[in-house]
Amino acid sequence: MDSDRRAILMAGVAAAVAGGGGRAVAEGTQAPPPVAGPLRLDDEARAAAAEDFGHIVRRMPQGVLLPASDQDIATMIRCAGDSQRKIAPQGQRHSVYGRAQVSDGMVIDMTQLRAVHEVRRDRVVVGAGATWSEVLAATLPRGLTPPVLTDYLDLSVGGTLTVGGIGGTTSRHGMQSDNVLELDVITGRGQKITCSSLGNAGLYDAVRAGLGQVGVITRATLKLAPAPEKVRRCMLTYPDLATLLKDERLLAAENRFEAVQGSILPTPAGWTFKLDAARYFSGDDPPDDKALLVGLSDDRSAAKLSTLSYVDYLKRLAALEQLLRSKGQWSYPHPWLMTFVSDSRIESVASAELDRLTPADLGTFGQVVLSAFHRVSVTTPLLQLPADSLVYAFNLVRIPTTDAVAEADRLVTANRAIYERVRDAGGTLYPVSALPMSGDDWRRHFGSTWQRLRDAKQTFDPQHILTPGYEIF
């Protein structure tokens, strides 16, 4: 970074702390803000913070704070407010459309706060920058696990709680944001507040699935449950969409499996319909397969049943990640689209989109996710779902075979068109999606909860400092 840019940045972030009250710093002064952690202004750190997993949107920050504590975060937010700069906290940078980026503002690297502080019989206290794999490394030796885990475990706790966090067991246990007992938050005013359903509930409800608009989660107390030792996994194949949905409805009604996830895969011969059902158990005797599969309409000759450890089951995507990395595709754009569709509309919506999609729209290793869960299991107020009692995650996991910008742009444009059709059918967006959204789009998205979020923004981040990448306010 050239010396003039550094001087301007330092003068801005130091303005609020030079003598207090936000008095201006003398021209050319390079006094840093009073933080214990390093403030990186080099091009390498800034360029890394300008990228994310999506590799579609790039926004260059002026600097990256590596906080030594949550106090550093509070100090930086207060300084940013007085110097009219935006703040973007980043965990694993797994956003697919620049939502955790900021132009000309300051990034806070939350991976610095990743310690697992305490494991008890029913809960674990972790830094928001910890990944779910790191949480499991601390809890599984004690026979404990979070009730809901994302399929990909190398996501940060704070990042997933900010959007909700859906997993294979959501139908039984809700979102990850429904399994939080307490949060430590730094608001957009730079205040540290501990919140839960029992205290500061308004902030608690505005932070969970609040897209980072009112506060930065620094620590989370998560629920724990007994961990199974093993998993009986049933990989089932179906002849068509209607039969797959029939069995998803049956299994949702009976809850005979802990996790059920449907998928539609592109093949040279057309679409293949799959169901991945997992039954947890401990001990040497697996569940009875006949009881697990009775009444299902899959092609039983193609069924693949296996028993694996709980740990191996949770890491089932590791092989795909390794393969994509070996082919160089892990660093290609990821123009993913994630939505929720009601049971009453899922067959017509999915069928119409499958007619429009081609295998090239998903890539060789891409898929359409189609997984049912009970709406009543989700209690996070800002997580928007259709009205039906049974809801489907309808996601396009696109894994392009090229890093061409034009192809990524084409798929983002297609995402927007699909989202509008889903929305017109009463569906909703899971905001970890690669598509542009206007302020009006977000107001429509949040619907009856919009006023709650707007009021919380005014209360906790009145200067609109935090997480500008969503472009909500």
C-alpha positions in Angstrom: 0.0 0.0 0.0 1.4 3.5 -0.9 2.2 5.9 1.9 -0.6 8.4 1.0 -3.3 5.8 1.2 -2.0 4.5 4.5 -1.9 8.0 5.9 -5.5 8.7 4.8 -6.7 5.4 6.3 -4.9 5.8 9.6 -6.1 9.4 10.0 -9.7 8.2 9.4 -9.8 5.3 11.8 -7.8 7.2 14.4 -10.1 10.3 14.3 -12.4 9.0 17.0 -9.7 8.1 19.4 -7.3 11.0 19.2 -8.2 12.9 22.3 -11.7 11.5 22.4 -15.0 12.8 21.0 -14.0 12.2 17.4 -11.7 15.3 17.1 -9.8 15.4 13.8 -6.3 14.0 13.6 -3.6 16.3 12.1 -3.1 15.8 8.4 -0.7 13.0 7.7 -0.9 11.5 11.1 -0.6 7.7 11.1 -1.6 7.0 14.6 -3.4 3.6 14.7 -6.6 2.8 16.6 -5.9 1.4 20.1 -6.3 -2.3 19.2 -4.1 -5.1 20.5 -4.4 -7.2 17.3 -2.6 -6.3 14.0 -4.2 -4.0 11.5 -3.1 -5.3 8.1 -3.0 -2.7 5.3 -0.8 -4.7 2.8 -2.1 -5.6 -0.6 -2.0 -9.4 0.1 -4.3 -9.2 3.1 -6.7 -6.8 1.3 -6.8 -8.9 -1.8 -7.6 -12.0 0.2 -10.5 -10.2 1.9 -11.8 -9.0 -1.4 -12.5 -12.6 -2.5 -14.9 -15.3 -1.3 -16.0 -18.8 -2.1 -18.3 -17.5 -4.9 -15.4 -15.9 -6.8 -18.0 -13.7 -8.6 -18.0 -10.4 -6.6 -14.8 -8.6 -5.5 -14.8 -5.6 -3.2 -11.4 -4.3 -2.0 -11.3 -3.1 1.7 -8.9 -0.6 3.0 -7.6 -2.8 5.7 -8.1 -6.0 7.7 -8.2 -6.2 11.5 -7.0 -9.4 13.2 -8.7 -8.8 16.5 -7.0 -10.1 19.7 -10.3 -9.9 21.5 -13.9 -8.7 21.2 -12.7 -5.4 22.6 -10.7 -4.8 19.5 -13.9 -5.3 17.5 -15.8 -2.8 19.6 -13.0 -0.3 19.2 -12.8 -0.7 15.5 -16.6 -0.4 15.1 -16.6 2.8 17.1 -13.7 4.3 15.1 -15.4 3.3 11.8 -18.6 5.0 12.9 -16.8 8.3 13.6 -14.9 8.1 10.3 -17.9 7.1 8.2 -16.5 3.7 7.2 -18.2 0.4 6.8 -17.3 -2.8 8.6 -17.6 -6.4 7.2 -16.8 -9.3 9.6 -15.5 -12.3 7.8 -15.2 -15.9 8.9 -14.3 -18.6 6.3 -15.4 -16.2 3.5 -17.8 -18.8 2.2 -20.3 -16.3 0.8 -21.0 -16.8 -2.8 -21.9 -13.2 -3.8 -19.7 -10.8 -1.9 -22.1 -10.5 1.1 -19.2 -10.4 3.6 -17.1 -8.0 1.6 -16.8 -4.2 1.8 -15.4 -1.5 -0.6 -13.0 1.0 1.0 -14.1 -0.1 4.5 -12.6 -2.4 7.2 -12.8 -6.1 7.3 -12.6 -7.9 10.7 -11.1 -11.4 10.4 -13.2 -13.4 12.8 -11.0 -16.5 12.5 -8.9 -14.9 15.2 -11.7 -15.7 17.7 -12.0 -19.4 17.2 -11.3 -20.9 20.7 -13.6 -23.5 22.2 -13.9 -22.1 25.7 -16.0 -24.7 27.6 -17.8 -28.0 27.0 -20.5 -29.1 29.3 -23.1 -31.8 29.3 -25.7 -29.8 27.4 -23.7 -26.9 25.8 -20.5 -25.6 24.4 -19.2 -22.1 24.4 -17.1 -21.1 21.3 -15.7 -18.1 19.6 -17.7 -17.1 16.6 -14.7 -17.7 14.3 -14.5 -21.4 15.1 -15.6 -23.8 12.4 -18.1 -26.5 13.1 -15.4 -29.1 12.6 -13.4 -27.5 15.4 -16.5 -27.5 17.6 -16.9 -31.3 16.9 -13.2 -31.9 17.7 -13.9 -30.6 21.2 -17.3 -32.2 21.7 -17.2 -35.7 20.1 -14.5 -37.0 22.5 -17.1 -36.4 25.2 -19.8 -38.1 23.3 -21.6 -34.9 22.4 -22.6 -33.1 19.2 -24.6 -30.1 18.1 -28.1 -31.3 17.1 -27.9 -29.6 13.6 -24.8 -29.5 11.4 -24.3 -28.1 8.0 -23.2 -30.6 5.3 -19.9 -28.8 4.9 -18.3 -28.5 8.3 -15.6 -25.9 7.5 -18.0 -23.0 7.9 -17.7 -20.6 10.9 -20.2 -20.7 13.7 -20.8 -17.0 13.5 -21.3 -17.0 9.8 -23.9 -19.8 9.8 -25.8 -18.3 12.7 -26.0 -15.0 10.8 -27.9 -16.7 8.0 -29.7 -19.5 9.9 -27.7 -22.7 9.2 -29.7 -25.6 7.7 -28.7 -29.2 7.9 -29.9 -32.8 7.4 -31.5 -32.9 10.9 -33.3 -29.5 10.5 -36.7 -31.3 10.3 -36.2 -32.6 13.8 -34.2 -29.8 15.4 -34.7 -26.7 13.3 -31.9 -24.4 12.1 -28.6 -24.0 13.8 -29.8 -20.6 14.8 -32.7 -22.4 16.7 -30.1 -24.2 18.8 -28.3 -21.3 20.3 -28.6 -20.6 24.0 -26.8 -17.3 24.3 -24.8 -14.9 22.1 -22.1 -12.2 22.8 -22.6 -9.5 20.3 -20.8 -6.2 19.4 -23.5 -3.8 18.0 -23.0 -1.2 15.4 -22.7 1.3 18.2 -19.6 -0.6 19.5 -21.4 -1.9 22.6 -20.8 -5.5 23.8 -24.2 -7.1 24.8 -24.9 -10.6 25.9 -28.3 -11.7 24.6 -30.6 -14.8 24.7 -34.3 -15.6 24.8 -34.3 -14.6 28.4 -32.4 -11.3 28.2 -32.0 -8.7 25.5 -34.3 -10.9 23.4 -34.8 -8.2 20.8 -31.2 -8.2 19.8 -31.0 -12.0 20.0 -33.9 -12.3 17.5 -32.4 -9.6 15.2 -28.9 -11.2 15.1 -30.0 -14.8 14.4 -30.5 -15.0 10.6 -30.3 -11.2 10.6 -27.6 -11.1 7.9 -25.1 -9.2 10.1 -27.1 -6.0 10.0 -27.3 -5.1 13.7 -24.3 -6.8 15.4 -21.2 -8.9 15.1 -21.4 -12.2 16.9 -18.2 -12.8 18.9 -19.1 -15.8 21.1 -21.9 -18.4 21.0 -23.3 -20.9 23.6 -24.6 -23.8 21.5 -26.9 -26.7 22.5 -25.4 -30.2 22.6 -27.0 -33.6 22.4 -25.6 -37.1 22.8 -23.7 -38.1 19.7 -24.4 -41.4 18.0 -21.5 -43.8 17.3 -22.6 -45.0 13.9 -24.9 -44.2 11.0 -26.9 -46.7 8.8 -26.9 -44.9 5.5 -29.5 -45.7 2.8 -28.8 -44.3 -0.7 -32.0 -44.8 -2.7 -32.7 -44.2 -6.4 -36.1 -43.1 -7.9 -37.5 -43.2 -11.4 -39.0 -39.7 -11.4 -39.6 -36.6 -9.4 -43.1 -37.6 -8.3 -42.0 -40.8 -6.7 -39.1 -39.1 -4.9 -41.5 -36.5 -3.5 -43.9 -39.2 -2.4 -41.3 -40.9 -0.3 -40.0 -37.6 1.1 -43.5 -36.9 2.3 -43.8 -40.3 3.9 -40.5 -40.1 5.7 -41.2 -36.6 6.9 -44.5 -37.8 8.4 -42.9 -40.8 10.2 -39.5 -39.5 11.2 -37.9 -43.0 10.9 -34.6 -41.4 9.9 -32.6 -38.7 11.6 -31.6 -37.1 8.3 -33.2 -37.3 4.9 -31.9 -35.3 1.9 -33.1 -35.5 -1.7 -31.1 -34.7 -4.8 -31.5 -34.6 -8.5 -28.3 -35.3 -10.5 -27.5 -34.5 -14.1 -26.4 -37.5 -16.2 -25.9 -38.1 -20.0 -29.2 -40.0 -20.0 -31.1 -37.2 -18.1 -31.9 -36.5 -14.5 -31.4 -39.1 -11.8 -33.4 -38.8 -8.5 -31.8 -39.8 -5.2 -32.6 -39.9 -1.5 -29.9 -40.1 1.1 -31.4 -41.3 4.4 -29.4 -41.7 7.6 -30.4 -43.5 10.8 -28.2 -42.9 13.8 -27.4 -45.7 16.3 -24.8 -46.8 18.9 -23.6 -50.3 19.7 -23.0 -53.3 17.5 -26.5 -53.9 16.2 -27.6 -51.7 13.3 -31.3 -50.9 12.7 -33.4 -53.4 10.8 -33.2 -52.5 7.1 -36.6 -53.9 6.4 -38.2 -51.6 9.0 -36.3 -48.7 7.6 -37.3 -49.2 4.0 -40.8 -50.6 4.4 -43.4 -48.9 2.2 -40.9 -46.9 0.1 -41.1 -46.8 -3.6 -37.5 -46.6 -4.7 -35.8 -48.9 -7.2 -34.7 -51.4 -4.5 -32.2 -53.1 -6.9 -30.2 -49.9 -7.0 -30.3 -49.2 -3.3 -26.9 -48.9 -1.5 -26.9 -49.5 2.2 -23.8 -49.0 4.4 -22.8 -48.5 8.0 -20.2 -45.9 8.8 -19.0 -44.0 11.9 -20.8 -40.8 12.8 -17.6 -38.9 12.1 -17.1 -40.4 8.6 -20.8 -39.6 7.8 -20.3 -36.0 8.9 -17.2 -35.8 6.6 -19.0 -37.3 3.6 -18.3 -34.2 1.4 -14.5 -34.4 2.0 -13.9 -36.7 -1.0 -15.8 -34.4 -3.3 -13.9 -31.3 -2.0 -10.6 -33.2 -2.6 -11.6 -34.2 -6.1 -12.7 -30.6 -7.0 -9.4 -29.2 -5.6 -7.4 -31.7 -7.6 -9.2 -30.6 -10.8 -8.9 -26.9 -10.0 -12.6 -26.5 -9.8 -12.8 -25.6 -6.1 -11.5 -22.1 -7.0 -14.0 -21.6 -9.9 -17.1 -19.4 -9.4 -19.9 -20.9 -7.3 -23.2 -19.3 -8.5 -25.4 -21.2 -6.1 -29.1 -20.5 -5.6 -30.9 -21.7 -2.4 -34.6 -21.3 -1.8 -37.5 -22.7 0.1 -40.7 -24.0 -1.6 -43.9 -25.1 -0.1 -45.1 -28.7 -0.3 -48.2 -27.7 -2.3 -46.0 -26.1 -5.0 -42.8 -28.1 -5.0 -43.7 -30.6 -7.8 -44.8 -27.9 -10.2 -42.0 -25.6 -9.4 -39.2 -28.2 -9.5 -40.7 -29.9 -12.6 -40.8 -26.6 -14.5 -37.2 -25.7 -13.5 -35.9 -29.1 -14.5 -37.4 -28.6 -17.9 -35.4 -25.4 -18.3 -32.2 -26.6 -16.8 -29.5 -28.5 -18.7 -26.6 -30.5 -17.2 -24.3 -27.7 -18.2 -26.2 -25.3 -15.9 -25.1 -27.4 -12.9 -21.8 -28.9 -14.0 -20.7 -32.5 -13.9 -20.5 -32.5 -10.1 -23.5 -30.2 -9.5 -26.9 -31.1 -8.3 -30.4 -29.9 -7.4 -31.0 -30.3 -3.7 -34.6 -31.2 -2.8 -35.1 -31.9 0.9 -38.3 -31.7 3.0 -38.5 -30.4 6.6 -41.2 -29.4 9.0 -41.8 -25.7 9.2 -42.8 -25.9 12.8 -39.2 -27.0 13.7 -37.9 -23.6 12.7 -38.4 -20.8 15.2 -35.8 -18.1 14.2 -38.1 -15.1 13.5 -36.1 -13.6 10.6 -35.7 -16.9 8.7 -38.3 -16.6 6.0 -40.3 -19.7 5.0 -43.4 -20.5 2.9 -46.6 -21.0 4.8 -47.1 -24.8 4.3 -46.4 -27.1 7.2 -44.0 -29.1 5.1 -41.3 -27.1 3.3 -38.6 -28.1 0.8 -35.1 -26.7 0.5 -34.8 -26.3 -3.3 -31.2 -25.5 -4.1 -29.2 -25.3 -7.3 -25.6 -26.3 -6.3 -23.8 -25.2 -9.5 -20.2 -26.4 -10.0 -19.1 -24.9 -13.3 -16.4 -26.6 -15.3 -14.9 -23.2 -16.3 -13.9 -20.0 -14.5 -15.1 -17.8 -17.4 -16.6 -14.6 -16.2 -19.3 -14.7 -18.9 -20.5 -18.1 -17.8 -20.7 -17.0 -14.1 -22.6 -13.9 -15.1 -25.0 -16.0 -17.2 -25.8 -18.3 -14.3 -26.3 -15.4 -11.9 -28.8 -13.9 -14.3 -30.5 -17.3 -14.5 -30.6 -17.4 -10.7 -32.4 -14.1 -10.5 -35.1 -15.4 -13.0 -35.5 -18.7 -11.1 -35.8 -16.8 -7.8 -38.5 -14.6 -9.2 -40.5 -17.6 -10.3 -40.0 -19.3 -6.9 -41.1 -16.1 -5.2 -44.2 -15.8 -7.4 -45.1 -19.4 -6.4 -45.0 -18.4 -2.7 -41.4 -19.5 -2.1 -38.7 -17.7 -0.2 -34.9 -17.1 -0.5 -32.2 -18.6 1.7 -29.9 -15.6 1.5 -26.7 -17.5 0.9 -27.4 -17.2 -2.9 -25.6 -15.7 -5.9 -28.0 -13.1 -7.3 -28.5 -9.4 -7.0 -31.1 -8.1 -4.5 -32.3 -4.5 -4.2 -33.6 -2.8 -1.1 -37.2 -3.3 -2.3 -36.4 -7.0 -2.9 -35.2 -7.4 0.7 -38.3 -5.6 2.1 -40.5 -8.0 0.2 -38.3 -10.9 1.3 -38.7 -10.1 5.0 -42.4 -9.3 4.7 -44.1 -9.0 8.1 -40.7 -9.1 9.9 -39.3 -6.2 7.9 -40.3 -3.6 10.5 -38.7 -5.7 13.3 -35.4 -5.7 11.4 -35.6 -2.0 10.5 -36.3 -1.0 14.1 -33.4 -3.2 15.3 -31.1 -1.5 12.7 -32.1 1.9 14.0 -31.5 0.8 17.6 -28.3 -1.1 17.3 -26.6 0.2 14.1 -28.1 3.7 13.4 -25.1 4.8 11.2 -25.5 1.7 9.0 -21.9 0.6 9.5 -22.3 -3.2 9.5 -22.2 -5.8 6.7 -23.0 -3.6 3.7 -22.6 -6.4 1.2 -26.2 -7.5 1.4 -27.3 -4.0 0.3 -30.4 -4.1 2.5 -30.4 -0.6 3.9 
